[in-house]
Amino acid sequence: MPRGTDGSRAADGGAEPPPYEIPEERLPPGFVETLANVPATPAVPHASATVVLTREGGGGPEVLLLRRNRATGFVPGAYVFPGGRVDAADGQDALVRCWDGLTRDGAAARLSIAPDADPPAIAYYGAALREAVEETGLLAGVVAANGPPGGEAVREAREALLGGGASFAAVLDGLDARLDGAAVEYIAHWVTPEVEPRRYDTRFFAARVPDGSRAVYDRREMTDAVWLTPGAALDRHRRGRLPMIFPTIRTLEDLCDFATVEDLLAHYRARTITRVQPTIVRTATGVSLRV
């Protein structure tokens, strides 16, 4: 069973872990200052999806982390997994018809979301894989009829999503591709603490990409992309070289002990996922978080 780097049990039914204490120097720039301006009424969380892109590496599974531009409004300067808000089109019939091995009812049951919810559960899956294309240029969970598309086709597909107003369903049709429900697994559910002015109700997924995959990140939003084992990423964070926020840290802790990508995905296929909304407070040296 995976364990956190602090020795606590991973969040799969074990004992409640102690509060996290993170020094200010390990946090994204400006993160602590947001706690001084707590909204009188908590913001309504936006439906969002995050995807942990995984590939096999020499020391075990590696995950992709992107550094957010310091000019962005949410956690500027932090290393994060690709992700973003769920769009209406992510749950519409045109994209739902692109899925193999995933249905509206199956997604609703897995995410414990009512079948008539808005957005529907299957939209979170669609958003996760769409964001992977937009933010990294990687086709996670995308299976083309004639084999993996060439680099130019992927670039055109990405630009169509980012600037051409094309839907993900239309892009998949242009690639003669479909979405593989077995290639993406639901791994976590985080809701931003009430003290923060921008809040997200985020479903986390993991998806495999081919060995040696290289990300081409959108320089308008990101300034760096690194592939690291979860343990190596946490080590850099402890040394102050990889500023991250709590959901990223906890997710990396939960991913530390897997030998292969398939081991990781198989673990989450059988795991019950619980909703986590942390409580966060300012301390003399940084912040403390209880989940």
C-alpha positions in Angstrom: 0.0 0.0 0.0 1.4 3.4 -1.0 2.6 5.6 1.9 3.2 9.4 2.1 6.7 10.7 2.4 5.9 11.8 6.0 5.3 8.1 6.8 1.5 8.5 7.0 -0.9 6.1 5.4 -2.2 7.2 2.0 -5.8 8.4 1.9 -7.4 5.0 1.3 -8.9 4.3 4.6 -5.9 4.5 6.9 -5.5 6.5 10.0 -5.9 10.3 9.7 -2.6 11.9 8.8 -1.2 14.7 10.9 -1.5 18.3 9.6 0.8 19.3 6.8 3.3 22.1 7.7 4.9 23.7 4.6 7.4 26.5 5.0 6.7 29.6 3.0 9.8 29.1 0.8 8.4 25.9 -0.6 5.1 27.5 -1.6 4.3 29.3 -4.9 5.1 33.1 -4.8 2.2 35.0 -3.3 0.3 32.0 -2.0 0.6 33.0 1.7 -0.6 36.5 1.0 -4.0 35.2 -0.3 -4.8 34.1 3.2 -4.8 37.7 4.5 -7.8 38.5 2.3 -10.4 35.9 3.2 -13.7 36.4 1.3 -16.7 37.2 3.5 -18.7 34.6 1.5 -16.8 31.6 0.1 -16.5 31.5 -3.7 -18.5 28.8 -5.5 -16.1 26.1 -6.7 -15.8 25.6 -10.5 -16.0 22.1 -11.9 -12.5 21.2 -13.0 -10.4 18.2 -14.1 -6.7 17.4 -13.6 -4.8 14.7 -15.3 -1.6 13.0 -14.1 0.2 12.0 -17.3 2.4 9.0 -16.6 5.1 7.2 -18.6 7.6 4.5 -17.8 11.0 5.7 -16.6 14.3 4.1 -15.6 13.5 4.5 -11.9 9.7 3.7 -12.2 6.7 5.6 -13.4 7.4 9.3 -14.1 4.8 12.1 -14.0 4.6 15.4 -15.9 4.6 18.6 -13.9 4.1 22.0 -15.5 5.1 25.4 -14.0 2.4 28.0 -14.1 3.3 31.4 -15.5 3.7 34.0 -12.7 1.2 36.2 -14.5 -1.6 33.6 -14.1 -4.3 34.2 -11.6 -4.3 30.9 -9.8 -1.2 29.6 -7.9 1.3 31.5 -10.1 4.7 29.9 -10.2 3.5 26.6 -8.9 4.3 23.2 -10.5 1.0 21.5 -11.2 -0.4 18.7 -13.3 -2.2 19.6 -16.5 -5.9 20.6 -16.0 -8.6 23.2 -16.2 -12.3 23.9 -16.0 -14.9 21.5 -17.4 -16.5 23.0 -20.5 -20.1 22.4 -21.5 -18.9 20.6 -24.7 -17.0 18.0 -22.6 -20.3 16.4 -21.6 -22.3 16.8 -24.8 -23.4 13.9 -26.9 -20.8 14.6 -29.7 -17.9 13.8 -27.3 -19.7 11.1 -25.4 -20.1 9.2 -28.6 -16.3 9.2 -29.0 -15.7 7.1 -25.9 -15.0 3.4 -25.9 -15.4 1.6 -22.6 -16.9 4.6 -20.8 -20.6 5.5 -20.6 -22.6 8.3 -18.9 -23.9 5.9 -16.3 -20.5 4.3 -15.7 -18.8 7.6 -15.2 -21.6 8.8 -12.9 -21.2 5.7 -10.7 -17.4 5.9 -10.6 -17.4 9.6 -9.6 -20.5 9.2 -7.3 -22.2 12.0 -9.2 -26.0 11.9 -9.9 -26.8 10.9 -13.5 -28.6 14.2 -14.1 -25.9 16.4 -12.6 -24.6 19.5 -14.5 -21.9 19.0 -15.6 -22.3 15.2 -16.0 -19.6 13.0 -14.6 -18.4 11.9 -18.1 -17.6 15.6 -18.7 -14.8 15.5 -16.2 -13.1 12.6 -18.1 -13.4 14.5 -21.3 -12.0 17.7 -19.8 -9.0 15.8 -18.4 -8.0 14.4 -21.8 -8.8 17.6 -23.7 -6.6 19.6 -21.3 -3.8 17.2 -21.8 -3.8 18.0 -25.5 -4.2 21.7 -25.0 -1.5 22.1 -22.3 1.0 19.5 -23.4 0.3 18.4 -26.9 0.1 14.8 -25.7 -2.8 12.5 -26.8 -3.5 10.7 -23.6 -6.2 8.1 -24.0 -6.6 8.9 -27.6 -6.5 6.0 -30.0 -6.4 6.7 -33.8 -7.6 4.1 -36.3 -4.4 4.3 -38.4 -1.9 4.4 -35.5 -0.5 7.4 -33.6 -0.9 10.7 -35.5 2.2 12.4 -36.7 3.6 15.5 -35.0 2.2 18.0 -37.5 -1.3 16.5 -37.2 -1.1 16.8 -33.4 0.1 20.4 -33.6 -2.8 21.2 -35.9 -5.2 19.5 -33.6 -3.9 21.4 -30.6 -4.0 24.8 -32.3 -7.6 24.0 -33.4 -8.5 23.5 -29.7 -6.6 26.5 -28.4 -7.2 29.1 -31.0 -9.5 27.8 -33.7 -12.7 27.3 -31.7 -12.9 23.6 -32.6 -14.5 21.2 -30.2 -12.6 18.2 -28.8 -15.1 15.9 -30.7 -14.3 17.7 -34.0 -10.6 17.3 -33.4 -10.9 13.6 -32.7 -13.0 13.2 -35.9 -10.2 15.0 -37.8 -7.6 12.5 -36.4 -9.9 9.5 -37.0 -9.5 8.8 -33.3 -11.5 7.8 -30.3 -11.2 7.9 -26.5 -10.2 4.8 -24.6 -12.0 4.7 -21.2 -9.6 2.0 -20.0 -6.6 4.3 -20.4 -7.7 6.8 -17.8 -8.4 6.2 -14.1 -10.0 8.4 -11.5 -7.6 8.9 -8.6 -8.6 11.8 -6.4 -11.2 14.5 -5.6 -10.1 17.9 -4.2 -12.1 21.0 -3.4 -10.2 24.3 -2.8 -10.3 25.5 0.8 -12.9 28.2 1.5 -10.3 30.8 2.4 -9.1 31.1 -1.2 -10.7 33.6 -3.6 -10.6 31.2 -6.6 -12.0 27.7 -5.8 -12.3 24.5 -7.8 -14.1 21.2 -7.4 -11.5 19.1 -9.1 -11.5 15.4 -10.1 -8.0 14.0 -10.6 -7.3 11.3 -13.2 -4.2 9.4 -14.2 -3.5 8.5 -17.9 -0.6 6.7 -19.6 1.4 8.2 -22.4 4.0 6.4 -24.5 7.5 6.0 -23.1 9.7 8.9 -24.0 6.8 11.3 -24.5 7.8 15.0 -24.6 5.5 17.8 -23.7 5.2 20.9 -25.7 3.6 23.3 -23.2 1.7 26.5 -23.9 4.1 29.3 -23.1 1.2 31.7 -22.5 0.3 29.8 -19.4 3.3 27.6 -18.5 7.1 28.3 -18.2 8.5 24.8 -17.7 7.7 21.1 -18.0 9.5 18.3 -16.2 9.2 14.5 -16.1 10.1 13.1 -12.7 9.3 10.1 -10.5 7.0 11.2 -7.7 9.8 10.6 -5.2 12.2 12.8 -7.1 9.6 15.6 -7.4 9.0 15.5 -3.6 12.7 15.6 -3.0 13.1 18.7 -5.1 10.1 20.3 -3.3 11.7 19.6 0.1 14.8 21.4 -1.1 12.8 24.4 -2.2 13.3 23.8 -5.9 9.8 22.8 -6.9 7.0 25.0 -5.4 3.8 23.1 -5.2 0.3 23.3 -3.6 -1.2 20.7 -1.3 -3.2 18.5 -3.8 -0.1 18.1 -6.0 2.1 17.2 -3.0 -0.5 14.7 -1.6 -1.0 13.1 -5.0 2.7 12.6 -5.5 3.0 11.0 -2.1 0.2 8.6 -3.0 2.0 7.7 -6.3 5.5 7.0 -4.8 5.6 3.3 -4.4 4.4 1.9 -7.7 6.8 -0.1 -9.8 5.1 0.4 -13.2 2.5 2.6 -14.7 0.1 -0.5 -15.0 0.5 -1.1 -11.2 -0.5 2.5 -10.6 -3.5 2.3 -12.8 -4.6 -1.1 -11.5 -4.4 0.2 -7.9 -6.9 3.0 -8.7 -9.3 0.8 -10.6 -10.2 -0.9 -7.3 -10.0 2.1 -5.0 -12.8 4.1 -3.5 -12.1 7.9 -3.9 -13.2 10.3 -1.2 -13.8 14.0 -1.4 -11.1 16.2 0.3 -11.7 19.8 1.2 -8.8 21.0 3.3 -8.7 23.5 6.1 -5.7 25.9 5.7 -4.3 28.4 8.1 -1.3 30.8 8.3 1.5 29.9 10.6 4.6 31.7 11.8 6.7 30.0 9.1 4.3 29.2 6.3 1.0 27.4 6.3 -0.7 24.4 7.9 -3.2 22.2 6.3 -5.5 19.5 7.7 -7.4 17.2 5.4 
